[in-house]
Amino acid sequence: MAGKLTYTEAELVTDHEYAQDHVVLGERLHGGFLADGSYQPPRALVREVALDAWETALHERGGAPFGATADLLEGLRMPTAEQQLVLLRNGLGQSFWNSLTIIGKIEARGRLLAEMTFPDLQSVIVEDISEMAIGHLNKGLLLAHGLDEGGQPAEGIGGHDAMWFAARDLAFGPGAYPDVEPPENIGREDAGTRHVPEVPPEIEGMVSFLANLLIIEFRAELGFADTQQILRTPDVFTDRRADAELAAEIVERIRIDEAIHVRSLNIYLGEMRSVSFRTLDGGTVSGADLIDRFWSGLVEWATVQQPKLAAAEQQKVLHDRIAEHAEPDRVLAAFEAAA
């Protein structure tokens, strides 16, 4: 049986009682450590209980969380972890530095979730959603997600952005390479195309936002293991080995936090699939039809189109960087062999 199904914003952003704060390089980061020394994510005391209840209720209604996993993005990646290691072993660390910096800055963008008000889904959904997760998006869930990503700067508490920068600076030392900015748009470039025109554009925009966010979370999830592998490889960062090991542990803490985000998004999309949406012409459309139709186009972009474009762009950048090495032919041969 599902437990309590309605929650206040205050409940959904409540932290555990930490025995020790999460502090790295003198900076207070979110989350903390319980008495047994285990890391505990922020804002999870009630949020995880609520997700359990909403998932149970979804199953009891005959539905299920959205079935997508990060596995769908496995495939073409440039550079691979082994290629990054080739670069690092040859004194070409800028690619890995840039990667950690860009991830941190993308995470910082996620704070907008804490500042946005999403459309009222109840106005276009036939069923009562007050006891569903999607009925709590503007009641604490998206606020918690945004604070996880971008922290609480006014309170001096860093989120995932600060955690990625801390991991980078532990491994390389601060300022090892010039700053770098991420691309302006990391989601699907829809260019205003309507994929589910039966519903108001702001509702399609919300579905698009959540589905693209799940893809972004999947992409990050795949990068966690590679990043940790690189940081834990004994013959790189040899003069900062203990710091690099701590950096890998910080990535593990981010990984623990992000598991809540992936689970949440799968529940949101699963709930949307289980209901009926009112259409602009006065009829209804099943949420499953609406979500699945949008998702299929998004997956085509995320698994076929975008990886090819990103790999081609990265290949040129990295080949140009290798060309500046004192032994470019040797390094390039090793780099290509590690593809």
C-alpha positions as CSV (number, residue, x, y, z in Angstrom):
1,M,0.0,0.0,0.0
2,A,1.2,3.5,-0.8
3,G,1.8,5.7,2.2
4,K,1.2,9.4,2.5
5,L,0.8,11.0,-1.0
6,T,0.6,14.7,-0.4
7,Y,3.5,16.8,0.9
8,T,4.4,20.4,1.5
9,E,7.3,22.2,-0.1
10,A,9.0,22.5,3.3
11,E,8.8,18.7,3.7
12,L,10.2,18.0,0.2
13,V,13.3,20.2,0.8
14,T,14.1,18.9,4.3
15,D,17.6,17.6,5.0
16,H,18.7,14.8,7.3
17,E,20.3,15.6,10.6
18,Y,24.0,15.4,9.6
19,A,26.7,14.4,12.0
20,Q,29.3,16.1,9.9
21,D,29.0,18.8,7.2
22,H,30.3,18.2,3.7
23,V,33.3,20.5,3.3
24,V,36.0,20.2,0.5
25,L,38.9,22.6,-0.1
26,G,37.4,24.8,2.6
27,E,34.0,25.2,0.8
28,R,30.7,24.0,2.3
29,L,28.9,21.7,-0.1
30,H,25.4,20.3,0.1
31,G,24.6,17.0,1.7
32,G,26.5,15.7,4.7
33,F,27.6,12.6,6.6
34,L,25.6,10.5,9.0
35,A,27.0,9.1,12.2
36,D,28.3,6.0,10.5
37,G,30.3,8.2,8.1
38,S,28.1,7.5,5.0
39,Y,27.4,10.3,2.6
40,Q,23.7,11.4,2.6
41,P,22.2,13.5,-0.3
42,P,20.6,16.9,0.4
43,R,16.8,17.4,0.7
44,A,16.3,13.6,0.8
45,L,14.7,12.9,4.3
46,V,11.1,13.2,3.0
47,R,11.7,13.4,-0.8
48,E,12.8,9.7,-1.0
49,V,9.9,8.6,1.2
50,A,7.5,10.5,-1.1
51,L,9.0,9.0,-4.2
52,D,8.6,5.5,-2.7
53,A,4.9,6.3,-2.0
54,W,4.2,7.8,-5.5
55,E,5.9,4.9,-7.2
56,T,3.9,2.4,-5.2
57,A,0.7,4.2,-6.0
58,L,1.6,4.3,-9.7
59,H,2.0,0.6,-9.7
60,E,-1.3,0.1,-7.8
61,R,-3.1,2.1,-10.6
62,G,-1.6,-0.3,-13.2
63,G,1.2,2.1,-14.3
64,A,4.9,2.1,-13.9
65,P,7.8,4.5,-13.9
66,F,9.1,5.4,-17.4
67,G,11.3,2.5,-18.5
68,A,14.2,4.4,-20.1
69,T,17.7,4.0,-18.7
70,A,21.1,5.4,-19.5
71,D,21.9,2.3,-21.5
72,L,20.2,3.9,-24.5
73,L,23.0,6.4,-24.9
74,E,25.8,3.8,-24.9
75,G,27.7,4.0,-28.2
76,L,29.8,6.6,-29.9
77,R,31.7,8.7,-27.4
78,M,34.7,11.0,-28.1
79,P,37.0,10.9,-26.3
80,T,36.8,7.5,-24.5
81,A,38.2,7.1,-21.0
82,E,41.2,5.4,-22.5
83,Q,41.8,8.2,-24.9
84,Q,41.6,10.7,-22.1
85,L,44.3,8.7,-20.3
86,V,46.5,8.8,-23.4
87,L,46.2,12.6,-23.4
88,L,46.9,12.9,-19.7
89,R,49.9,10.6,-19.9
90,N,51.3,12.8,-22.5
91,G,50.8,16.1,-20.7
92,L,47.7,17.0,-22.6
93,G,45.2,17.4,-19.7
94,Q,43.2,20.3,-21.1
95,S,40.5,18.0,-22.6
96,F,39.8,16.4,-19.2
97,W,40.0,19.8,-17.4
98,N,37.5,21.2,-19.9
99,S,35.2,18.3,-19.5
100,L,35.0,18.7,-15.7
101,T,34.6,22.5,-16.0
102,I,31.8,22.2,-18.6
103,I,29.9,19.6,-16.5
104,G,30.1,21.9,-13.5
105,K,28.8,24.9,-15.5
106,I,26.0,22.8,-17.0
107,E,25.0,21.7,-13.5
108,A,25.0,25.4,-12.5
109,R,22.4,26.1,-15.2
110,G,20.2,23.5,-13.6
111,R,19.5,25.9,-10.7
112,L,16.9,27.6,-12.9
113,L,14.6,24.7,-11.8
114,A,14.5,26.3,-8.4
115,E,13.4,29.6,-9.9
116,M,10.9,28.5,-12.6
117,T,7.1,28.1,-12.2
118,F,5.9,25.3,-14.5
119,P,2.4,25.3,-16.1
120,D,-0.4,23.8,-14.1
121,L,-0.7,20.3,-15.4
122,Q,-4.0,19.7,-13.6
123,S,-5.7,22.1,-16.0
124,V,-5.0,19.7,-18.9
125,I,-5.1,16.3,-17.2
126,V,-8.5,14.6,-16.7
127,E,-7.5,12.7,-13.6
128,D,-6.8,14.2,-10.2
129,I,-3.0,14.6,-9.8
130,S,-2.9,16.1,-6.3
131,E,-1.6,12.8,-4.9
132,M,0.9,12.3,-7.7
133,A,4.5,13.5,-8.0
134,I,3.5,15.6,-11.0
135,G,1.1,17.4,-8.7
136,H,4.1,18.4,-6.6
137,L,6.4,19.8,-9.3
138,N,5.7,23.4,-8.3
139,K,5.4,22.3,-4.6
140,G,9.0,21.5,-3.8
141,L,10.2,18.8,-6.2
142,L,11.6,21.1,-8.9
143,L,12.9,23.5,-6.3
144,A,14.8,20.6,-4.6
145,H,16.2,19.5,-8.0
146,G,17.4,23.0,-8.9
147,L,19.1,23.5,-5.5
148,D,20.8,20.2,-5.9
149,E,22.3,21.3,-9.2
150,G,23.2,24.9,-8.5
151,G,23.4,25.1,-4.7
152,Q,22.4,27.9,-2.4
153,P,25.0,30.6,-3.0
154,A,23.3,33.1,-0.6
155,E,23.8,30.6,2.2
156,G,27.3,29.7,1.2
157,I,26.4,26.1,0.2
158,G,27.6,24.7,-3.1
159,G,25.7,22.2,-5.2
160,H,26.8,19.9,-8.0
161,D,28.4,22.8,-9.8
162,A,30.8,23.4,-6.9
163,M,31.3,19.7,-6.4
164,W,32.5,19.3,-10.0
165,F,34.8,22.3,-9.7
166,A,36.2,20.9,-6.4
167,A,36.9,17.5,-8.1
168,R,38.7,19.3,-11.0
169,D,40.8,21.5,-8.7
170,L,41.7,18.5,-6.5
171,A,43.0,16.6,-9.5
172,F,44.7,19.5,-11.4
173,G,45.2,22.3,-8.9
174,P,43.2,25.5,-9.4
175,G,43.7,27.4,-12.7
176,A,45.6,24.6,-14.4
177,Y,44.1,25.6,-17.8
178,P,42.0,28.6,-19.1
179,D,38.3,28.7,-18.3
180,V,35.9,27.3,-20.8
181,E,32.2,27.7,-21.5
182,P,29.7,24.9,-22.4
183,P,27.6,25.2,-25.6
184,E,24.5,27.4,-25.2
185,N,22.1,24.6,-25.9
186,I,22.7,21.0,-24.9
187,G,19.1,19.8,-25.5
188,R,17.4,18.8,-28.7
189,E,17.2,21.7,-31.2
190,D,13.5,21.6,-31.9
191,A,13.5,25.0,-33.7
192,G,9.9,25.5,-32.7
193,T,8.6,22.2,-34.2
194,R,5.5,20.9,-32.6
195,H,5.6,17.2,-31.9
196,V,2.3,16.9,-29.9
197,P,0.2,19.7,-31.3
198,E,-3.0,18.4,-29.7
199,V,-2.0,20.0,-26.4
200,P,-1.2,23.7,-25.6
201,P,2.4,24.7,-26.5
202,E,3.3,25.4,-22.9
203,I,2.4,21.8,-21.9
204,E,4.4,20.4,-24.8
205,G,7.2,22.7,-23.6
206,M,7.0,21.2,-20.2
207,V,7.1,17.6,-21.5
208,S,10.0,18.6,-23.7
209,F,11.9,20.1,-20.7
210,L,11.5,17.1,-18.5
211,A,12.3,14.6,-21.3
212,N,15.4,16.5,-22.3
213,L,16.4,16.8,-18.7
214,L,16.3,13.0,-18.4
215,I,18.5,12.6,-21.5
216,I,21.0,15.1,-19.9
217,E,20.9,13.1,-16.7
218,F,21.6,9.9,-18.6
219,R,24.5,11.5,-20.4
220,A,26.0,12.6,-17.1
221,E,25.4,9.2,-15.6
222,L,27.4,7.5,-18.4
223,G,30.2,10.0,-17.7
224,F,30.5,9.2,-14.0
225,A,32.2,5.8,-14.4
226,D,34.6,7.1,-17.0
227,T,35.5,10.1,-14.8
228,Q,36.1,8.0,-11.8
229,Q,38.2,5.5,-13.8
230,I,40.4,8.3,-15.0
231,L,40.8,9.9,-11.6
232,R,41.6,6.5,-10.0
233,T,44.2,5.4,-12.6
234,P,47.5,5.2,-10.6
235,D,49.9,6.6,-13.4
236,V,48.1,9.9,-13.9
237,F,47.9,12.8,-11.4
238,T,50.9,11.1,-9.7
239,D,51.9,14.2,-7.8
240,R,48.3,14.7,-6.5
241,R,47.3,11.0,-6.1
242,A,45.5,11.4,-2.8
243,D,43.6,14.4,-4.0
244,A,42.6,12.6,-7.3
245,E,41.2,9.8,-5.2
246,L,39.2,12.2,-3.2
247,A,38.0,13.8,-6.4
248,A,36.7,10.4,-7.5
249,E,34.9,10.1,-4.2
250,I,33.2,13.5,-4.7
251,V,32.0,12.2,-8.2
252,E,30.5,9.2,-6.4
253,R,28.6,11.6,-4.1
254,I,27.3,13.4,-7.1
255,R,26.3,10.1,-8.5
256,I,24.3,9.2,-5.4
257,D,22.5,12.6,-5.6
258,E,21.7,12.2,-9.3
259,A,20.1,8.8,-8.8
260,I,17.3,10.7,-7.1
261,H,16.9,12.9,-10.1
262,V,16.8,10.1,-12.6
263,R,14.3,8.2,-10.5
264,S,12.1,11.3,-10.1
265,L,12.0,12.1,-13.8
266,N,11.1,8.5,-14.6
267,I,8.2,8.7,-12.1
268,Y,7.0,12.0,-13.6
269,L,7.0,10.6,-17.1
270,G,5.5,7.4,-15.9
271,E,2.7,9.2,-14.2
272,M,2.1,11.3,-17.3
273,R,1.8,8.1,-19.4
274,S,-0.8,6.8,-17.0
275,V,-3.3,9.7,-17.4
276,S,-5.3,11.4,-20.1
277,F,-4.6,14.9,-21.5
278,R,-7.3,17.2,-22.6
279,T,-6.7,18.4,-26.2
280,L,-7.2,21.8,-27.8
281,D,-10.2,20.5,-29.8
282,G,-12.1,19.4,-26.7
283,G,-11.1,15.7,-26.8
284,T,-8.5,13.7,-25.0
285,V,-5.3,11.9,-25.8
286,S,-3.7,9.2,-23.7
287,G,-0.6,10.3,-21.9
288,A,1.2,7.2,-23.2
289,D,0.6,8.3,-26.8
290,L,1.7,11.8,-26.1
291,I,4.9,10.9,-24.1
292,D,6.0,8.0,-26.3
293,R,5.6,10.0,-29.5
294,F,7.7,12.8,-28.2
295,W,10.3,10.5,-26.6
296,S,10.8,8.5,-29.8
297,G,11.9,11.6,-31.7
298,L,14.1,12.7,-28.8
299,V,15.9,9.4,-28.7
300,E,16.6,9.5,-32.4
301,W,18.3,12.8,-31.9
302,A,20.1,11.8,-28.7
303,T,21.4,8.4,-29.9
304,V,22.0,9.0,-33.6
305,Q,22.2,12.6,-34.6
306,Q,23.8,14.4,-31.6
307,P,26.6,11.8,-30.9
308,K,27.9,12.0,-34.5
309,L,28.0,15.8,-34.4
310,A,29.6,15.9,-31.0
311,A,32.2,13.2,-31.9
312,A,33.2,15.0,-35.2
313,E,33.6,18.3,-33.4
314,Q,35.7,16.7,-30.6
315,Q,37.8,14.8,-33.0
316,K,38.9,18.0,-34.8
317,V,39.6,19.8,-31.5
318,L,41.7,16.9,-30.0
319,H,43.6,16.2,-33.2
320,D,44.6,19.9,-33.4
321,R,45.7,19.7,-29.7
322,I,47.7,16.6,-30.3
323,A,49.4,18.3,-33.3
324,E,51.0,20.8,-31.0
325,H,52.7,18.0,-29.0
326,A,56.5,17.4,-29.4
327,E,55.7,13.9,-30.7
328,P,52.4,14.3,-32.4
329,D,52.6,11.1,-34.6
330,R,53.3,8.8,-31.6
331,V,50.5,10.4,-29.4
332,L,48.0,10.4,-32.3
333,A,48.7,6.7,-32.9
334,A,48.1,5.9,-29.2
335,F,45.0,8.1,-29.1
336,E,43.5,6.4,-32.2
337,A,44.3,2.9,-30.8
338,A,42.4,3.8,-27.6
339,A,39.2,4.7,-29.5
